[in-house]
Amino acid sequence: AIALHDAQLILLASSCASLTHLSLSSTMLTDQGIRLASTFLKKITYLDLSCRSTDACSGSSGSPSLRGEMTTESIQYIATHLHSLKTFRFAPHLPVHMNQPVTSSVESDVLSLCGCKQLEELELIACEFSLASTFQKITEIPSLKKLCLYKNSHLSKIQISRA
């Protein structure tokens, strides 16, 4: 697999604004690249920004230092610009030595997806949110049919109350 950099993504996005499906699961993208590219990709209905293997996330040479740093902040850019989004898969790309801590920023980044009214499938990998209210709001996305949350060490601690 060839790792895609921010400049390449921005060129692709600005040249192919009619794209509806895009899988960038083994890339070296950053939040900045996602922010700029999302302004062009208004017709995207399927977006995969997950990292399905350690090798794919660490760059073609396997070196963790070649991996792009993409945090949950990218989710806000996507939720703001991609209103046609129906399927979204996301995992932060962070240096191997660093885990994204649970912060109010992570919670608000994840909550921004509630504005994606057409979202049917959502997969969040290693997005460490801890509030039951965040989980509850995600499950209230009107068209959501499939929800996958994994590699979140806080999920087992979330208390869900039924009304």
N, C-alpha and C positions, 0 to 999 in steps of 0.2 A: 504494500500500500504506500502511496505517496502522501506525505503529510502536507496539508494545505495551510498556508500562512494567511494572516490578515489581509495583506495587499492582494493576494490571489483571490480570496473570497470577495473582497470589495469589487474587484474587476469582474468577476463572475456575476455577482449580484447586479451590478450596474449594466452589464451587457445582456443579461438574461432575466429581465424583470418579469417575464411571463411564467417563470418556473412555478410549478405547483408542488413538486416533491423534491426534497433535498436531504441527503444523508451525509453528514459530516462527522461520522463517529470516530474516525482516527485522524485527528487534525492537531495542528499546533496553533489554534486560534486563541484569541484573548477577548476579554470583555469589550475592549475598544473596537476590535474587528466585528464582533457581533452587533454592537451598537450601530456602527456605520452601515453594515450590510443590511440590517433589518429595515432600514429606511427605504431600500429599493425593492425588497421582496414582498410586496403587498399581496400577491396572489398565492403565497405558500399555504398549502393545506396540510402538508406532512413535513415535519422537521425532526431530524434525529441528530442530536448533539450529545449522545451518550458515548461512552467509551466501553466497548464490549470486551476488550482484552488488555492486559497490562502492556503487552508489546505494542499494540495499536496506539495506546495513550502515551507511550514514552518516545515516540518518534521512530523513524525507520532504522536507526542504528541501535535502538534499544536503550539509548542513554536518557535517563530521566531529565537531564538538564535541557534536552531539546523540546520538551513538552510545553505547550502553551499554557498560560494561566488563565483559566476561565472560571469565574465564581458564579454564585447564584445571582449576582447582579445582572448577568446576561438575560435572565428570565424576565426582568422588568422591561428591557428593551424589546424583547420578543412580544410580550403581552401588550405593550404600547403600540407596536406597529403592525403586527400580523393578525389582523382581525378575522381572517378566513381560516385560521389554524384549526384543524380538526384532530390531528395526531401530533403529539409532542413528546419526545424522549430526551431526557437531559441528565447529565452527570457533570458535576464540576470537574475541571481539569486543573489540578493543583500539583505543586511539586511533591514528590513522594514523601518527603519529610514533614509535610504540612497537611493537617486536616482543617477543613473550614469549621471554625467553632460555631456553636449556636449563638446567634445574636438576634436582636430585634430586626436587623437588616435582613437576615436570612428569612425570618418570618414574613416580613413585608414583601420580599422578593417573591416568595412562594405564593403569598396572597394575591399578588398582582395578576396571577393566572385566572382569578375569579372574573376578570373582565373579558376573558375569552369565551364568549357566549356560545360559540359553535364547537368548542373543544369536546371531543367524544372519547379520546384515548389519551391518558396522561401517565407517563412513567418517569418517576423522579428517583434517581439513584444517588445515594450518599448526600442528600440534601437534608442536613441535620436541623430540622425544626422540631420543637418540643411542646408546643402549645396545643391543647385539645381544640381550642377555637380555630386554629389554623387548619387542622385536619377536618373539622366540621365544615368550615367554609369551602374547602376544596370539594368535599363531597356534595355540596349544594350547587356546583356548576350545572346549569340547567340541562345541557345535552350530554353530560358525562356518562359513558357506558362502561368504560374500562379504566381502572385505577391501579397502578402498580407502584408501591413505595417499598424500596428495600435499601439495605445498607444504611439504615438510620437507627442508631443505637438508642434513640429516645422513643421509638414507637411503642415499645412494650410498656413504657411508663405512662403513656397517655390514657387518661380516664375518659371514656366516652359515655355520655349519659343519653339515654333515649327519652324523648319528650312524651 
